């Protein structure tokens, strides 16, 4: 039985069958909601198939110029001055041994981003089996292993989004909320495309981004023409 509702199927009838410009795609997604709530807008990329072989993981971060529209809960594993700096910057949870124990023993993961100082990472690795599968493990590549906890917290709260390719060569990135003005969504999506392009592994040859689609949480996916303007 289909999980899609009437709104989805009505939109599906009207949806572009071929790729359209980014402006057109955003306009369609905004005008054809899949639900009554303020849906999240996501960008989906199909990447080159050779990326699923060997050590060619695509991951990175993007600072959305217009924010993500999401309230981000941040946990910081730190002690001393770095813990105080994280609290002052607005971190939701700050601690070291206590937080590590809560995660490793209770499986607690009530946060969206985890940040750790370089020193704290020695202990945070105990939580790898809990945090790793959920994509929450702090990582130097995404700026979440740092001694500048205040800046990391502000960036996480201010619209910095992590992305990571899955095992099948697909990549999904949050671009904002359907309630955002169209030009703000377009601006965010252009920043995402640039960040994904910049994350292309040096060893990858041929077409990197094969296709790009945008959709709302419960809405219809709209294919976007990959032009230099969109990229």
Order of alpha helices (4+ residues) and beta strands (2+ residues): alpha-alpha-beta-beta-beta-alpha-beta-alpha-beta-alpha-alpha-alpha-beta-beta-alpha-beta-beta
